[in-house]
Amino acid sequence: SRQTLWFKPGQPQLQHLIDKTLRNLLAMDNCVMAALYANTRKIGVLLADRGVGGEPISAEQHDSFNHFAQQANMGLAMLAVRAARC
């Protein structure tokens, strides 16, 4: 989806989305994640965490990450339109 996901410590609601490999690589109980799109084309994923044992992500940091992801998606959409014209 195009929603930013916020994985918070002690909140198991989204844990079913995480497989064992990701759990071993990333601090998946303290991170935010967003999909990158160029219009309808899926490009990748942005992920930010505070590391294992780091301070929990604040609401302000979540909002900033969400804004960054929106700006990145708008930039990718503009590049896709430009590439289609050429």
C-alpha positions in Angstrom: 0.0 0.0 0.0 1.0 3.6 -0.2 0.7 4.1 3.6 3.8 4.6 5.8 4.0 1.7 8.2 5.2 2.5 11.8 6.5 -0.5 13.7 6.5 0.4 17.4 8.0 -1.6 20.3 5.3 -3.6 22.1 2.7 -3.3 19.2 2.3 -6.7 17.5 -0.4 -5.6 15.0 2.0 -5.4 12.0 4.4 -8.2 13.0 2.7 -10.7 10.7 4.2 -8.7 7.8 7.8 -9.4 8.8 9.5 -12.6 7.8 12.5 -14.2 9.7 15.1 -12.8 7.3 14.0 -9.2 7.7 13.7 -9.6 11.5 17.3 -10.8 11.6 18.6 -7.9 9.4 16.7 -5.0 10.7 15.4 -3.5 14.0 11.8 -4.3 12.9 10.3 -3.4 16.3 11.4 0.2 16.0 11.2 1.5 12.4 9.1 3.2 9.8 8.7 1.9 6.2 7.3 3.4 3.0 6.9 2.1 -0.5 8.4 4.1 -3.4 6.4 4.5 -6.6 6.8 6.2 -9.9 3.1 6.7 -10.7 1.9 3.1 -10.7 5.3 1.5 -11.0 6.7 0.0 -7.8 10.3 1.1 -7.3 11.4 0.0 -3.8 11.1 0.6 -0.1 12.4 3.3 2.2 13.2 2.1 5.8 14.5 4.0 8.8 15.2 2.6 12.2 16.9 3.7 15.4 18.9 0.5 15.6 18.5 -2.4 18.1 17.9 -1.0 21.5 17.7 2.6 20.2 15.2 5.1 21.5 11.7 4.7 20.1 10.8 6.7 17.0 8.9 9.8 18.0 5.7 11.1 16.3 7.6 14.0 15.0 10.2 11.7 13.4 7.4 9.5 11.9 5.8 12.7 10.4 9.1 13.8 9.0 9.8 10.4 7.5 6.2 10.3 6.0 6.8 13.8 4.4 10.2 12.6 3.0 8.5 9.5 1.5 5.8 11.7 -0.1 8.4 14.1 -1.6 10.4 11.1 -2.9 7.3 9.6 -4.6 6.4 13.0 -6.1 9.9 13.3 -7.5 9.8 9.8 -8.9 6.4 10.5 -10.5 7.8 13.7 -12.2 10.8 11.8 -13.5 8.5 9.1 -14.9 6.4 11.7 -16.7 9.6 13.3 -18.1 11.0 10.0 -19.3 7.7 9.1 -21.0 7.9 12.4 -23.0 11.3 11.6 -24.4 
